[in-house]
Structures are given as structure tokens and as C-alpha cells.
């Protein structure tokens, strides 16, 4: 939302406005700079120091951000203090102030550009060296940005960089506070961007070293920080993406083996067992398999998968590997033993449907319905959909009606318009009674679901008298409004009466008074 700078006060809670003004007047803004045209950064000191960023365009605030945890409104007191400082000292807007206009300061970007042109090379080198000695964050940022220019791009080099970043962000007890997480993420993101650059240039060794260093060190660091905002998660996911990127390349065999072995070691380490990346990293490893021996190593890892959902996924994953490296007889035996797995059953049904082996599709689908009758109704609907597809191909009208009727009654997300399928296949003279039977059979497990189902039938059939009766039985402004387009032609005056009644009731509840 754009906020005009000269009237921002009306968009801020009064208490926050007062606190922000108090911060500004007390000198809480210890740093303020225009880093580029219209972009400002400030440090506001209170119980802690917070960084504030504001962007101005056309006399309006178009973006604002503060590191503080305030979440009870759109603008916190630190942003308010910064805006007061900005309007007082930094910007001129035509007609927005009667005070004497001040000469606008050059932005930080402009100042830095001009200074860099004037600094002798030796002095700049000396400054950077001294700054790296005295300022750990500066050193980390410098090495993260330009460390890739060093001839040493070993894993140890990148590990030491990441460890230094983590140590700088940690307090004396080794804990990383949430306020330091953004700095940590930014510094490591620079290293990841360098790895992405290497990947695009087909330089695989440093990509592997960076990705594995990040995963190793972040695995440890995650135990000593509060990752509520997901910075650690984001860093790890980007490192995993680097490994996936390597797996998609035509790697030299030495690099391929290193990536493969790292994925396996990452999986087998106990400390990653509960991570969401624990199982998926085997997918990365599987993309690198080239021999049956390597396939057996990955297959053996699947025995350590725990949890019902993951075990089901592991069976499907195992079948994928078996098809690549094992003989047909072993594959078919595995399929027969694990056909109850929904992914495996679905794959076999798809394969049978493609070759028009409809008897097999019907057999597998009916077995699936029986298998999932009680505990997995969602899967049961999937098998019914396959039966319907076969019936449609075979133009079996009774079966089409049977399966479409079930899916119309019990399917909430329709790939097909089951109502229309039924209407096209049920004889015209039997259609109205067919619908009445469906309405009777629809059990109101949830009142809203039931009413919505019946409402849609009334609308499709243009049964406006029954739709109006339904609205009249559950009168609310929302209900009247969503049905108005269907009822306004035949029930205009009645709708006006219903609207009037609900509005009066609303006013009485809200104000405690009636109307004259």
C-alpha cells in the first residue's frame, strides 16, 4: 500500500505514532543514509538496535521494513521515527512543507562512487586489510563476496568461511539470536550465488565444496538457533538445490562419485533423520547411479526409512530403481508384493490403460476400492475415476451412470463435470426422479457441505423456488448476496425485505439501538 509521505500520520495507530515521535525526538536514530535514489536505511536504538529500510517514490512510501518483531499493525514505532527523521531533514516535496528548503544530500551510493575514484589503490588495499582485522562482519562479507577469486577453493576453505560467519553471528554461549539470522543468511547467500555462477560455467568442484560445506555446518548450527523465520531452512534448501543441479549435469566420474557418496553419508548420519531432506537426498543420489552395485547401496538405505507415509513413498522409489537395474522377473515380483501401495497401483493402472488392457484396469481399480473402503476414501475415489474412464471409452452407459453418480455424491474436487455426465446419460424421462434420489441419498455429514451440494443442483436445474426456500431457511447477508444473481428476477421484493431485516438486526447488535 502506498502511503503519501505528507499524510502518513493518518495511516498509523495513535500510540505507535506517539512512540515513534518520542524515539525521533530523543535521538534514537543513530544512523541514517540514502543508499540510492529514494532508498533509505536507518538504525534505530531502543531496547535493541533495529535496521529500518524505506523506499520513497513520487512523494509516497512504497516499501518499508524493520527487523523488529512487531506484528500488531502495518507500521512499527521504529519506521515511524525514521519517517519523521526523513521528512524533517532529507526530502523536499512541492507544497508539503513551509520550511526553508534544504540542499539535498548525495546518496551513499553516489558518495561511495565518487570516493572510490579518488582513493589510491594502495590506500584502498590497506583500508580493506585493516577493516578485515578489526571488523568480523566486514571480513566475512568480503570473503563471501570475493573468496571465489582465491586459488584455494577446497572444502576446508569454504568450511572455514562458513564457520567464521556462524561464529560472528553467535553469542558467547554459541547461540544465534533471531536478530542475527538475517546477517547470517545474507553472508552465506553470497557464497551460494558464487556456487551458482560456477555451476553455469561448468566448474563442478567448487560447487560441490560449497554445497557440502553449507550442509555440514548448517546441520550443526540449526541446533543452536531459533529458525522461526526459516533462514536456516532457506539456506539448506538452496544448498540441496546445488546438489540437484550437479546431479542433472554430465559430471566427470570422479565428481559424480563424490556427490553420490556425500548424499549417502548425509542420509546415514543420525542427526539428519528427522529432517525433511533426509529421504529426498536419496532421490539426488539415485540420479547419479550408474551401476547395479550403486543401485544396491541406495536400495539398502531404504530399509532405514521410518514412518508409514515415507515407507509407502520408499516402495515406489524402490520400484523406480528396480526397473532401471534389475531384471523383469524381479520387478514383476516386487509389484505383485506391493500392489497395495497407491503409487504402484496407479502406475500399473496407467500402464494398462495406455495399452488398452481395460480388464486389468478394472481388476486393479476394484481391488483398490476394496482395499481402501474403510480408511482411505480419497484413494477409493481415485479408483472410481479409473473405472469411469474405462466405462466412457467402452460406452457402457449403466456403468457410466453408476460411477459418475458415486463421484458426483462423494467427490469434492472434480476433474470432470459429473453432473453433466449424468444428465447426458440418464434418460430424460427419468432425470428428475434420478436427481430427487440423489438429494435423498446425500447424507449431511457436514451441514455446509450438504447445503452447498443441494444449492448447486438447484442452480443447475434453475429451481429458483427451492433455492429461495433454502435461503429463507438460513438468512444471512452473505447467503442472500451469493444467491441474489439467481433470485433477483423472480424474488426481488422478497430479497429487499430479507436484506432490510438482516441490516436492522446487524445495527441492533452492533450499536445496541434500534432504528427510528
Secondary structure, DSSP 8 states (H G I E B T S, - for coil): --EEGGGGGGGS-HHHHHHHHHHHHTT-EEEEEEEETTEEEEEEESSSEEEEEEEEETTEEEEEEESS---SSSS-HHHHHHHHHHHHHT---TTS--S--------HHHHHHHHHHHS-HHHHHHHHHHHHHH-HHHHHHHHHHHGGGSS---HHHHHHHHHHHHHHHB-TTS-B-HHHHHHHHHHHHHHHHHHHHHHHTT-HHHHHHHHHHHHHHHHHHGGGB--TT-HHHHHHHHHHHHHHHHHTS---HHHHHHHHHHHHHHHH-GGGTTSTHHHHHHHHHHTT--SHHHHHHHHHHGGG--SHHHHHHHHHHHHHHHHHHS-HHHHHHHHHHTTTSHHHHHHHHHHHHHTT-HHHHHHHHHHHHHHTTTT-HHHHHHHHHHHHHHHHHHT-HHHHHHHHHHHHHH-SS-SS-HHHHHHHHS-HHHHHHHHHHHHHH---SSHHHHHHHHHHHHHHHT-HHHHHHHHHHS--HHHHHHHHHHHTTT-HHHHHHHHHHHHHHHHHHHHS----
